[in-house]
Amino acid sequence: MEEWISGRHVSYSLEDRSYLSVLKRDVHRLALQTGLGEKRIGEIDIVVAELGSNILKHGGGGEVLVMLTEQPVPAIEIIGIDNGLGISDLGRMMQDGISTTKTLGQGLGAMKRLSDFLQVYSVKGWGTIILSRFYLKPAPALSPKQVAEIRTILVPKPGEKVCGDGFYIGVDRTGIRVLLGDGLGHGLEAHKAIQEAISSFRFCMLKELPEVIRQIHLDAKKTRGLVGTLATFNFKEKKWRLCGVGNIHTRTWNAMQAKTYLPYNGIIGHNLPRTINEQVGEEGADQLLLLCSDGIKTRWDMSKYPGIFRYDMSILASAIYKDHARKTDDMSVVIVKVK
């Protein structure tokens, strides 16, 4: 069993160069804590400095998300987001040594060379997303046994130290189990509510999703309460089954169509509707599930992101966050792409 449990990103707003020094200091400290060698930490420092400089000089400011993740392998993940004019000649800029402003790292090509994994997604007039990962263990080889690509963004409301959103994803030989929940409000009490729900869902042996929701409801009664959506995917059946209460936005995609699923009204831990039924998605390969809390606006125009499904799904999660994060609540995006 592989598990993903509420790994959150730390957000750094880059409005001027004074913010860049804080970002570089914090990422350097994080790298030191992982036990990486001096040379590798120096390379991370260069990438962070180059990334931040690009955002300030070419993007007019922006945001950087940083996370120490354990899945699928331990890594430091750094995502740079800006609303600039985009990169007009990305192919040329990805060549090592090319830098329009002669910055320390000598351009995106050097960032690619120093990172274990790097992707750049840029659209003219929309902006740029740069995804960089540094593995804490040897870089993973592609394996036919990798059954799903799982990517998440979880960011607390600005000013909060804990997040009231949370997720759990479990993968075994039979299928995938997913929970995304949003504790009412934000802060510590909302965090406690979602952690109780995750614990209940993680160890629940019930199979029918409506019954699982009712069990979570009972376990969360002493908390502030939450909204949440559950989803399961059986590898033999090749269908998503979903059941949600409250305003978690849920969409699925396959090769033929996209579909939005409506949750039931109510609050898990306080009041549930008398009747709850699960919804069943379309059968097919290359199924993609996307969930987000109400900290993310839901009026998306996917035509704004040409070719984005060819990239790592963290790019899609970051694009949705970039354009639709409210910044007045906890924010979460969960993507599960079944292969």
N, C-alpha and C positions, 0 to 999 in steps of 0.2 A: 504494500500500500504506500503510495506517495501522497503527501499532504501539503497543501498551501494554506496558511492561516494568517490573514490580516497583516501582511508586510506592508508598511506604509512608507511613502516618500516624504522627505523633508523638502519644503519649497523655499527657494531663494529668489526674491524679486531683484532683478538687476536694472535699476533705474539710473545709476551712475557708477563710476569706478570705485567709490567707497564701499559699495555693496559687494564688489568682486573680491575685495580682500577678505571679507567674512566668509564667502563661499570657499575660497582657496584654503583658508585656515581650517575650516570645518572638515572639508574633504581630506586634507592632509592628516588631521587627527583621526578620522575614520580609518584611513589606510594604515596608520600606525597601529591601531587597535587590532587589525586583522592579522598582524604578524608578517606582512609582506616585507621583502628586503628593501634596502635603501635605494638601490637602482630602480626597482619597480615603482616605488613611491615617487621618486623623482619624475618618472615618465607620466604617472598619473597627474602630478602637479603641472606638467607641461600641457597635457590635454585640457585640464580644467582652465588653465590660464588662457589657452588659445580659444576654447569654447566661449568663455566669458567675454573675451575681447571681441570675438566675432559678433556676439549678440549686441554688445554696446556700440560697436563701430558700424556694423552693417544692418542690424535689425532695429536700431533705435531704442534698445532696451528690450527686456523680456523676462524670462523666468527659467530657472534651472531646478529640476527635480532630482533628488539624490536618494538612493536606497541601498542598503545592504541586504541582499536577498539570499535565500538558501536554496531556492528551487529555480530551474532544474538542477543547477549546481551553484555552490556559494560564489557570489560575485558582488562587486560594486557596480551599480547601474547609475548612469548619469544621463539625463535627458535635457537638452537645451531647446528652448522654445522661443521664437520671436515672431513679430508681426511685420517684418520688413518687406522689402520688395522682392525677395526671393533671389536665388542664385541663377544667373542667366546662362552660364556655361559650367554646369556642375561637373561634367567629365574632365574639363581642364583643371578646375579647382581641386579635384581629387588627386591630381598628380603630386607626388612628393616634391616639396621645395617651392611650390607655387603659393605665393601669398601676396594679395593686392596691397597690403599695408605693411609688409615686412615685420609681422609680429613674431614673438618668441618661438612659437612652434613651427613656423614656416608653412602654415596653411593646413587645409583639411587632409592633404595627403600624409603629412606627418602624424596627424591625429589618427588616421586609419592605420598607419604602421605601428604606432605605440599602443593602440587599443587591441584587446583580444577580439572584439567585435565592434564594428562601427557601420551605421547606416545613416545616410542623409536623405531627407525627403524635403523637397522644395518646390513651391508653386509660385509662378510669377504673380506678383501683386498680393499674395496671401501670406507668405512668410516661409520659415524654415524650421524643421525639427531635426536635431542631431541626437542620435542614440549611440551611446558608448558603454561598453561593458568590459570590466577587468575581472577575469576569473581568479578565484583564490586557490583553485586546484587546476591541474592540467586541463586545457580546453577540451570540451566534450566533443566526441566524434558523432557524426550523424548516424542514427541507428534506426533500422526498420521497426524496432520495438517501441519507438516513441509514438504513442497513439494520439497525443493531443498537444497543441501549443497553447499554453496558459499564460496570459499576461494581465497584469492588474496595475491600476493607479489608485492610491488611497491617500488623500491629503486632508488633514484636519482643517476646520475653519480657521482662518488667520487669527493668531493670538492664542489658540488653544494648544495645550501640550499633549492631549490625547485625542483620539478620533472616535466619534460616535457611530461611524460606519464600520462595518467589518465583514469579512467573508471567510468561508471555508470551502476548500475544494479537495476532494479525495478521489484518487484514481487507483483502481485495481484491475485485475485481469477480466472482470466482467463488465465494468463500465465506469462512469464518472458521476459523482455527486457534488452538487453546488448549492451553496447558500450565500446570498448577499442580503444583509440586513442594515437597517438604519435606525438606531436608537432615537427616541423622541428628543428633540432639541439637540444639544451638543454638550461637550464637556464630559466630566467624569461620570455622571449618572447615565448619560446616553451610552458611554463606553461600557459601563457595567451591564447594561441591558443587552447589548449585542454580544458581549462575551458569554453571558449566560445562555443566549440562544445558540451560539457556536458550540458550546460544550454539550448542550442538549442534542443538537443535530449530529455532532460528531460521533456520539456513542449510542444514538438511537438505532434499534434493531428493526423498527417497523419499516415496511416496504412501501405502503401506499402513501403518497405525498400528503393528502388531506389529513391522514392520521398523524403523520409526522408533525405537521403544523399544529395540530391540537396538542401534541405532547410538548412542543416548544412553548405553546401558549400556557400550559400548566406550569412549566418550569420557570417561566419569566414573570409570573404573577407578582412577585415581590419586587420587581424592578419598575422602572419608569415606563417600560413597554417599547415596542419597536414595530416597524413594518419590515416585511421580508418576502423574498421569493426563493423557492426551492426549485431545482432542476436536476433531472437525472438523464443519463444517456446510456443505453444498453448497446454494447458492441454488436450483438447478434441482431437486435431489432433495428438498429440504426435510426432511431428516432429520439428526439428530445421529449421528455414529459415534464410539464411545468405546473406550478401551483403557487400563487402569491396572494398576500394580503397587504394592502397599502400601496403607496406610490413608489414602487421600484419599477423602473422602465425596463421592459424586456423585449428584445428582438432576436429573431433567428434569420440566418441566410443559408441558402444552398446554391447550387449552380443554376437553379431555375427562378428562385423568387426570394423575397424578403417578407417577413411577417412579424407583426407586433402583437403581443399578448397582453390582455387587460387583466389586472388583478382584482380581487374582491375588496370591497370597502371594509375597514376595521383596523384594530390595533392588536397585534399579538401580545398577549399578557394582560389585556383589558377586555376587549370585546371582539368576538369572532362571529361571522354570519352562521346561521344554523346549517346551511348547506355549503359545502366546499367541494368542488370537483377539480380534478387535474385536467390540463389541456395537453393535447398530443400534437407534436409537430409533424412535418412531412418527412417521409423516409428518404434517405439518400446519403451519398458520400460527401465528404468535404463540408460537413455541417459546422456552422459557426453560431455561437450563442454570445450575445452581448447584453449585459445588465448594467444599469447605473442607478444611483440614488438620486433623490430630488435636488441634490446639490449641483446636478448637471441638467441644463435645459435639454429638452427632448425634440425640438424642431430642427432636426438635422437635414442638411442637403448633401447627400453623399456624392453628388456630382462635383462638388467642390474639391474632392480628393482623388484626382485621376490616378489610376494605377496603384492605389494604396494597398490593395489586398495582396500585392506581390511582395510587400515588405514584411518585416517582423511585425507582429500584431501590437507590440508596444508603440509603434508609430501610429497606428489607427487609434489606440487608446489615448495617446498624447494629442492627436489632432482633435478628437472629440472634446477632451479636456481644454485644449487651447481655445476653441471657439465657443464653448458652452458652459464652462465653469462659472457658477454664480458668485463665488468668493464670499458668500454670506452664510455658508453652512459647510458641514463636512461634505467632501466630494469623493465619489468612488466610481470607477469603471472596471468591470471584469469582462474579459474576453476569453472564451474557450473555443478553440478551433480544432475540431475532430479531424484527424487525418485518415 
